[in-house]
């Protein structure tokens, strides 16, 4: 009997969607090991997460992939200001062997469909630069297997799990690939639009100052917002001050993180006047340039090494159940046509490109 999954060639039929050949399991792939009875899961609202905040912070401290954006300070603010109408719920995986002091081994914010119909989605909006969930470094394989089992059988029941902005060379992608090989699940790979070529360089300046303490960061963030609103972003209608939820998120997050010394703001000055600013967040041992504002048009920053390119991210859709899945085919088709429609709308809304010299030459 021919498998419906393999009979339906997604790569040929959908164009931008393709079966990830490297991680699509063979028929002989072994099924996932059973989830031990001492592993427990829960799906909680952001408010319900407060009673697990200590365990949540402890997990962040031993996470295999540090992710400041899924820690309490950022996550609470993001849910409040970015998702007031459709808030995510947090899937928690506990190791109960140390009861009553159970150990939290995974925390992942998910958008879960009603009645288990459709795909669940790892919630990682654009302000969150990193989309990997918090995973205990000592129990990573078990945590990922349990995540997919929670989507298959509950409490986050769905037809599949969409993982956005996957770095295919990263640790999280490797863990997911190994898990689907163990379980025999199928995975679809969707290309994302190309990232910006490079983050702009700071504006020309003759002096820079650093704000680190909570009060200094608060004042510097207000300068950041003003600089951005008066610069090219404001003129293009993209300034944060034009979006009350977005500007509120920046204010709340930076003040909260500054109290932990996980945020600083660089102010760039020319002739004594602020001409630019950077908001830098600390995630694990890494400094992340979160946002940059300038009063003038910025020039592109060259890559750090010759020939270095920006790492491309993709979306992965992982089937909830092992083997072929008509539900996954329907989700893939819907996702493809939705992306195509959004691309057409974006293209129609873009101003027409002016012909350049090469165009004129080719026409003649």
N, C-alpha and C positions, 0 to 999 in steps of 0.2 A: 504494500500500500504506500502510495507516495504521500509524503508529509505535505500538508497545505503550506507550511512555512517555506519549505524549500522549493515547492512548485511555484510559489509567488515570488518572483525575482524583484525585490524591493529596489535594488540598485538600478535596474533597467526601467522599472515602472514609475518610480518616483523621482528619479534624477538626482536631487540633492540629498536624498536619504539613501543610505546604503547599509547593508549588513556588514558589520565589522568582522571581516574574515579571521582576523587574528584572535578574536575572542568568542566567535560563534562555536558552541560545543558540538562535537561529533555525536553520532548516535550511541557510541560506546562509552560516552563520558559517564563517570560515576555520579550518583546522586549525592547531595549534600549530607554530611553527617547530621544526625538528629540533634536538635538543640537540647542541651542538658536540662533536667528539671529544675536545677538551681538557678537558671537564667530566667529573669522576669522582665516583662516590658510594660510600659505605661505610655499613654498619649495624653499630654496635659496642656492646658492653656498657659499663657505667659504668667497669669496671676497664680495659677496652681504651682508653677515652677518655683515660686518664692520659698516654699517649705523645703525645697531640695537645693537651695542656693549654695549651702556649704559644700555639698557633694559636687555640685556643678563647678564651683571654683576649684575644688581639688582635682577634678577631672581635667580642667583647663591647664592645671600645672603639670600634669603628666601626659598630656596629649601627644600622640605620635606626630600630628601635624598641628602646630600652634595656630590658632585662629581667633584673634581678638574679636572678630565680628560676630562670632557665635558665643562669646562670653556674656555674662549678665548685663554689664553696663551698656554695651552696644545693642545687644539683642532686645532688651526691654525698650530702649529708646526707638529702635527701628520698628518694632511691632506697634508702638504707640503712634508714631508719626507717619509711617509708610504704609501701614496696613490696617487702618481703622475699621474698614468694612469687611475685610476678608483676612482675618488674622491667622497666622500659622499656628499649628500646635506642635509641641515638642515631643518627639519620640525619645524615650529614655530606656536604656537597657541596663539592668542591674545584675550583678553577681551576688547571689544571696548566701554564699557559703560562709561569709563572715557575719551573718545575722546575729544580733540585731543591727550591727553596723555594716549594712550592705555596701557594696562598692559599685559606683556608677561607672560603666565602661563605654557608654556611647550617649551622646546628646545631639539630636538633629532636628532642626525646625522643618516641618513638612506642611504643605498644602494638600489636604486629603479630600478626595471627591466624596460626595454624598452617596450613601448606599453601596459603596465599593465599586461604582461604575466609573471607568475612566482611569487616568493615571494620577498617582500621587506625585508631588514635585518637591524636591529639596528646595527650600525657600532661601534664595540668595539674591536679593535685588542688587542693582548696579552699585549702590554705595558700598556694598560688601565686596571688597576686592578678592577675598579668598572664599571659595565655596565648599571646602571640605569640612565635614562635620567633626566634632570633637570625639576622638577615639582613643581609648586607653592603649598606650604603647605596648603593654604586656599582654593584652587580650584582643589585638586588632582583628585577627581572622575570625574569631568567634563573634566579635561585635558586628562585623560586616555581614556575616552569615545570618545573624539574628535580625539585622535591619531588613534584609530581603524576605525573611520568613514572616516578619511583622507586616509586610506589605501583602504577602500571599494569604496569610490566615488570620491576621489581626494582631494588634488593634488598629493598624494603619492600612486596612484592607483596600486594595485597588487592583487594577489590571496590570499595572506596571509602575515603575519608579523612574521619573525623569531627573537626571543629574545634570544641571546646567554648568556651563563654563568649565568643562573638564580639561585639565592639563594632561594630555595623554602620556607625557613623559614623567609624570609626578607619582608620588607614593600612593595617593588615594586611588588613582587609576589602576595602579598595579594591584592593589588590594581587591578592587572590584573585579578586575579580570580574573584573578585567582578564584574568587568566590563563585563567579558564574561558570568557570570551568569545573569546579567541584559539584555544582548543583545541576548542570545541564540546562541552565536558562539561556534564552536568546537575548541578544543585545543589538539595538539599532544605533547607528551613529549619524548624527545630523551636523553638517558643517554650519558654523556660525559666520556672520559677516566678518570680514577682515578687521582686525584691531587697528587702532590708530598707529601710524608708523613709528612714532616715538613721542615720549612725553616732552613738551617744550622745555627749553632751557630757562633758567630764571631771567628776569629782565635785567638790563644793564643797570648797575648800581655801584655806588662808591662805599657803601657801608651796610652791614647787616646786624640785626639784633635778634636775640633769642628770648622768647617768653616761655617760662617753664612752670612756675607756680600757678595755682588755680586762679588767683585774681589777675595775674599778668596774662595768662592764657585767655581769660574771659575778655579782657580789653583788646588783646591782639586779634581775637576772632572777629570782634566787631569791626576792626580795621580791615581785616581780610574781606568781610562781606561788603564793606563800602568800596574797597578797591575793585572787587570783582564787578559790582554793580555799575561803577563808573567806567569800566574798561570795555573791551570787545565783547565779553559775555553779556554785559548789560545791554549793549547796543543790539546784540543778536537775539535778545529776549531769553537768554539762558541763565541769567544770574540767579543765584540762590535766593536772594531777597525777593524775587518775583514769585517764589513758591514758599508760602508760609510753612508747610510741613517740612520741606527740605532744609530751610534755614533753621527751623526749630530743632531738627535732628542734629545739625552741625553744632549748635550752641549747647544742647544737652550733653551730647557725647563728649565733646572736648572738655567741658567743665568736669564731668564725671571722671574721665580718664586722667585729667591733669591732677586730680587728688591722689591718684596712684602713681604719678610720675610716668604715665604711659602716653603722654601727649605733649608736644611742644610746637610752637609757632615761630617760624622764621619770618622776620620783616625785612624787606630790602628797601633801602633808602638811597635816593639820588638828590644831592643838593639839599639834604635835610628833610625831604618829603618822601612819604612811603609810595613806592611804585610797584610793589609786588609782595606776595606773602605765600608761604607754604605751611600746610598743616601736616605734621608728621606724627604718625602713631607707632607705638611700640608693640609688636606682636611676637611673643617669645623672645628670641635674641635678635630679631630683625626689625629695623626701622622701615616703615612703609610711608612713602609719600602719598598721602591720601588725596589731598586737593591742592591745587595751585591757582593763584589769582594774579592778574597783572593789569596795570593801568594802560598798557600799550600792547600792540600785537606782538606775540612771541614767535621767535624763530625756532625751527625744529632742532632738537638736540640729537647729535650724532650718536649712534650706538657705541657702547663702551669698547667694542672690539671690531676690527675691520671685518665686514661681511656678516656680522651678527644680525639676525632678524628677530622681530617680535614673535614670541611664542604664541602660536595659534591655539585657541581653545575650541572645544566642540561640545555638543549636548549628547548625552547617552540616555537611551530609553531602555531600561532593563525589564524584561518580562517578569511578572510576579510568579508564574508557574513554570516549572521545567517543561521542555519540549515545545512543540508547535502551539501557536495561540492565535486563533482568529481575532480575538479582542485586540491583540497587539497589532495585527495587520490594519484593523480599523483605526487604531490610534495613530499608526504611522501615516496612513493616508490623510487623516484629518490634520495632523501636525504639518505634513508637507504642504497641503493646499493652504493652510493658514499662513505659513511662512511665505509662500508665493504671493498671496494676497497682500500681506504687509509690505513685501518688497515692491509690488506694483504701486501701492498707495504712496510709499516713500519716494519712488521714482517720479510719480506724477506731481508730488508736492515740491520736488526739488526744482530750482530755477534752471532753465535750459542752459546747457554748456555753450560757451562762446567758442566758435571755431578758432583753432590755432593755425600756425603757419603750415604744419604738417598736413592738416586737413585740406587747406587750399592747394598745397602742392599735389596731393593725391588726386584731387578732383581734376586738375589740369593735365 
